[in-house]
Amino acid sequence: MAEQKPNAAAHPKQGVRRTATHSGVNQMRVHQPTQYVVIGNHLAQHGELSLTAIGLATHILSLPDGALVDIRTLSGRFPEGRQRIAAALRELEEHGYLERVRERSETGEIVTRTYAHHVPERVLSSAVGQRRMSLVRGRESVARPATSSALEPSPEDDQPAPAPQQSPSRIDAAAAARVRVKAPEAAAEDVVRREDGGPCQEEAVALLAGLRRVDERLVLSARDVNALVPGVVRWFERGATADVVRRVLTSGLPSDMRRAAGVLAYRLVELLPPPLPVAPASASVPVRVIGRPEPFQTCDGCERAFRAPQPGRCRDCRSGRLTDGHAPLAA
């Protein structure tokens, strides 16, 4: 028999799929049009969460609204004990995937609501920060070619002499200054604008900024206050007082209010009262003053009763129309 060579290439086995990767996992992806949940890599490949927390978060994010996610329900659904599930829930709360808030229900009871965030706020803020950095770098790259083209001399000899050009260092400094100025201009929107607004605008700004004293959920940013001030000024122009506007904005707020500025903007537009009608001009009518009537007096001549401020004789006795026996005098 011929000697076997151990370094010879092995024959491919039938039925075994050949892959391009030499090690690791091979993904067998299948399109799922229904019954699926989208999980971001920020959760599936989280570097600080435990495997139990990642799996529990995946299960919670796949549930519909209103499903129970308390420790008792989850421990009855999975083989992990209550301690491991409680620890995993705490991990998800620390990293912003779960949020438990105590709120007052419509019946007045204090209940605990659980909110599951598919993308935590810290992930969103980091994404926004990276987007801003890319925009700034893009502006810098746009500013640099513009400065280089400005430095190139004109090849035409018959063209008039160009204006005196700045040195490259000065142009680069000016371009960098223009890029740096963008941040204060954008941040200026976060400052409450009070100038050129008159007393109505100042009163509207004070009213909106003080709503958080009535309800802690009505904490507004400076940008929200600037957006809501014109609506409050329209209420003032239609005769509403600050107390009326405050009562309309703070009474009967929903218990599950997510964004206070949106609720206030809706109320300012939908509940805007009509303008006050013009008061009719009142005609000048003389007012007749009616005093107390004079007291009754007894006439000294005929003993009849008559009204007079002082005792004495009646009008007939004073005129001589009555004599003895109360008969009138002959002509």
C-alpha positions in Angstrom: 0.0 0.0 0.0 1.1 3.5 -0.7 2.3 5.6 2.2 -0.3 8.2 3.4 0.8 11.9 3.4 -0.5 13.8 6.4 0.1 17.2 4.8 -2.2 16.4 1.8 -5.3 18.6 1.3 -8.4 16.9 2.7 -11.3 16.3 0.4 -14.3 18.5 1.0 -17.1 16.7 2.9 -20.4 16.6 1.2 -23.2 18.6 2.9 -20.8 20.9 4.8 -21.2 24.7 4.0 -17.9 26.4 3.2 -17.4 29.9 4.7 -14.9 32.7 4.1 -14.1 33.1 7.8 -11.6 30.8 9.4 -12.8 31.3 12.9 -15.6 33.0 14.9 -19.3 33.0 14.3 -21.0 33.0 10.9 -24.2 35.0 10.6 -27.1 33.3 8.9 -29.4 36.3 8.3 -33.0 35.9 7.2 -35.3 38.7 6.3 -38.1 39.0 8.9 -41.0 41.2 7.7 -43.0 40.8 10.9 -42.5 39.8 14.5 -39.2 41.4 15.2 -37.6 44.0 17.4 -34.8 46.5 16.5 -31.9 46.5 19.0 -29.1 48.9 18.7 -25.5 47.9 18.9 -25.1 50.4 21.8 -27.1 47.8 23.8 -26.2 44.5 22.2 -22.5 45.2 22.4 -22.5 47.3 25.6 -19.1 47.1 27.3 -20.3 47.6 30.9 -23.7 45.7 31.1 -23.7 42.1 32.1 -25.1 39.4 29.7 -28.1 39.0 31.9 -28.9 42.7 31.7 -28.5 42.8 27.9 -30.8 39.8 27.5 -33.3 41.2 29.9 -33.3 44.6 28.1 -33.9 42.8 24.8 -36.9 41.0 26.3 -38.3 44.2 27.8 -37.9 46.2 24.5 -39.8 43.5 22.6 -42.8 43.7 24.9 -45.9 45.8 24.0 -47.0 48.8 26.0 -48.6 47.9 29.3 -46.8 44.6 29.8 -45.6 43.8 33.4 -41.9 44.0 33.9 -41.7 43.7 37.7 -39.4 41.3 39.5 -42.1 38.8 40.3 -43.4 38.5 36.7 -39.8 38.3 35.2 -38.7 35.6 37.8 -41.7 33.5 36.9 -40.9 33.8 33.2 -37.2 33.1 33.3 -35.1 30.5 35.3 -33.0 33.3 36.8 -33.8 34.1 40.4 -35.1 37.3 41.8 -31.7 38.6 43.0 -30.2 38.3 39.5 -33.2 39.9 37.8 -33.2 42.7 40.4 -29.5 43.3 39.8 -30.0 43.4 36.0 -32.8 45.9 36.4 -30.6 48.1 38.5 -27.9 48.0 35.8 -30.4 49.0 33.2 -31.5 51.9 35.3 -28.0 53.1 35.9 -27.2 53.2 32.2 -30.5 54.9 31.2 -32.4 52.0 29.5 -35.0 51.9 32.3 -36.6 54.7 34.1 -39.0 54.4 37.1 -41.0 57.5 37.9 -43.5 58.1 40.6 -46.6 59.9 39.3 -50.1 60.8 40.4 -52.8 59.0 38.6 -56.2 60.4 37.5 -57.8 59.0 40.7 -55.2 60.8 42.9 -53.1 57.7 43.8 -49.3 57.6 43.7 -48.2 55.0 41.2 -44.8 53.9 39.8 -44.5 54.0 36.0 -41.7 52.2 34.1 -40.4 53.7 30.9 -38.1 51.6 28.6 -35.8 53.7 26.4 -34.7 52.1 23.2 -32.0 54.8 23.0 -30.8 56.3 26.3 -30.3 60.1 26.5 -26.6 59.7 27.0 -26.3 57.9 23.7 -28.3 60.5 22.0 -26.2 63.3 23.5 -23.0 61.7 22.4 -24.4 61.2 18.9 -25.4 64.9 18.8 -21.9 65.9 20.0 -20.2 63.9 17.3 -22.6 65.4 14.7 -21.6 68.9 15.9 -17.9 68.1 15.7 -18.3 66.8 12.2 -20.1 70.0 11.2 -17.4 72.2 12.7 -14.7 70.2 10.9 -16.6 70.5 7.7 -16.7 74.3 8.0 -13.0 74.4 8.7 -12.3 72.3 5.6 -14.6 74.6 3.5 -12.9 77.8 4.9 -9.4 76.6 4.1 -9.8 76.1 0.3 -11.5 79.5 0.1 -8.5 81.2 1.8 -6.0 79.3 -0.5 -7.9 80.4 -3.6 -7.8 84.0 -2.4 -4.1 83.9 -2.1 -3.5 82.8 -5.7 -2.4 85.6 -8.0 -4.3 86.3 -11.2 -2.5 84.8 -14.3 -3.9 87.6 -16.6 -1.4 90.4 -17.1 -3.9 92.8 -18.5 -6.1 92.6 -15.4 -6.0 95.5 -12.9 -3.9 95.2 -9.9 -5.7 93.2 -7.1 -6.4 94.7 -3.8 -3.8 94.3 -1.1 -4.0 90.7 0.2 -3.6 89.6 3.8 -1.0 87.3 4.9 -1.9 83.6 5.2 -1.6 83.7 9.0 -4.1 86.5 9.2 -6.5 84.8 6.9 -6.3 81.5 8.8 -6.9 83.3 12.0 -9.9 85.1 10.6 -11.3 81.8 9.3 -10.8 80.2 12.7 -12.5 83.1 14.3 -15.5 82.7 12.1 -15.8 79.1 13.0 -15.5 79.8 16.7 -18.1 82.5 16.6 -20.7 80.0 15.5 -21.0 78.5 19.0 -22.0 81.7 20.8 -24.5 82.5 18.1 -26.2 79.1 18.5 -26.0 79.4 22.3 -27.7 82.8 22.1 -31.0 81.0 21.4 -30.8 79.6 24.9 -30.9 83.1 26.5 -34.3 84.6 27.2 -34.8 87.6 25.0 -36.1 90.6 27.0 -35.0 93.6 24.9 -37.4 95.6 22.8 -40.4 93.6 24.1 -42.2 96.1 26.2 -43.9 95.4 29.5 -46.2 92.7 28.1 -43.2 90.6 26.9 -41.4 91.0 30.2 -44.5 90.0 32.1 -44.9 87.0 29.8 -41.3 85.9 30.4 -41.8 86.2 34.2 -45.1 84.2 34.0 -43.6 81.3 32.0 -40.4 81.2 34.1 -42.5 81.0 37.3 -44.8 78.2 36.2 -42.4 75.7 37.8 -43.4 77.1 41.2 -47.0 75.9 40.6 -46.0 72.5 39.1 -42.5 71.0 39.1 -43.1 69.4 35.7 -43.4 72.8 34.1 -39.6 73.5 34.0 -39.0 75.3 30.7 -35.8 75.9 28.9 -34.8 79.4 27.7 -35.6 78.3 24.1 -39.0 77.1 25.1 -39.7 80.4 26.9 -38.7 82.4 23.8 -41.1 80.3 21.7 -44.0 80.6 24.0 -43.8 84.3 24.8 -45.6 85.5 21.6 -48.6 83.3 22.5 -48.8 84.7 26.1 -48.5 88.3 24.7 -51.5 87.6 22.4 -53.5 86.6 25.5 -52.5 89.9 27.2 -53.5 91.9 24.1 -57.0 90.3 24.3 -57.6 91.5 27.8 -56.5 88.4 29.8 -54.7 89.0 33.1 -51.6 87.1 34.3 -53.7 85.1 36.8 -56.1 84.0 34.1 -53.2 82.8 31.8 -51.5 81.0 34.7 -54.7 79.2 35.6 -55.3 78.1 32.0 -51.8 76.8 31.6 -51.5 74.9 35.0 -55.1 73.5 35.6 -55.9 70.0 34.6 -52.5 68.9 33.3 -52.3 65.3 32.1 -50.6 62.9 34.5 -48.4 61.3 31.8 -47.1 64.6 30.4 -43.9 64.1 28.5 -43.1 67.5 27.1 -44.4 70.5 29.0 -43.6 73.0 26.3 -45.8 71.2 23.8 -48.8 71.1 26.1 -48.5 74.8 26.9 -48.1 75.7 23.3 -51.3 73.7 22.4 -53.3 75.5 25.2 -52.1 78.9 24.2 -53.3 78.4 20.6 -56.5 76.3 21.1 -57.9 78.1 24.2 -57.2 81.7 23.0 -60.2 83.8 23.8 -61.8 86.2 21.3 -61.1 89.9 21.6 -63.1 91.9 24.0 -66.0 93.8 22.3 -65.9 97.6 22.3 -67.9 99.0 25.2 -70.9 101.2 23.9 -70.7 104.9 24.6 -73.0 105.7 27.5 -75.4 108.7 26.8 -75.4 111.5 29.3 -78.7 111.2 31.0 -79.4 113.6 33.9 -79.8 111.8 37.1 -82.6 112.9 39.4 -81.7 112.8 43.0 -84.7 111.9 45.1 -84.3 112.8 48.8 -86.3 112.0 51.8 -89.8 113.5 51.9 -90.6 116.3 54.3 -92.4 115.3 57.5 -96.1 115.8 58.1 -97.2 119.0 60.0 -100.6 120.0 61.5 -101.9 123.3 60.2 -102.5 125.9 63.0 -105.5 127.4 61.1 -107.5 124.4 59.7 -105.8 121.6 61.5 -105.2 119.7 58.3 -102.0 117.7 57.7 -99.5 118.9 55.2 -95.8 118.3 54.5 -93.4 121.0 55.5 -90.0 121.2 57.2 -91.3 123.4 60.0 -94.7 123.7 61.8 -97.1 126.5 60.7 -100.0 127.1 58.4 -100.8 125.2 55.2 -100.8 126.7 51.8 -104.5 127.4 51.7 -104.5 129.2 55.0 -101.6 131.3 54.0 -103.3 132.3 50.8 -106.6 133.2 52.7 -108.8 130.8 50.7 -110.2 129.2 53.9 -112.1 131.0 56.7 -114.2 129.9 59.6 -116.1 126.7 58.8 -113.5 125.9 56.1 -115.6 127.8 53.5 -113.9 129.6 50.7 -113.9 133.4 50.7 -116.3 135.2 48.3 -114.8 136.9 45.4 
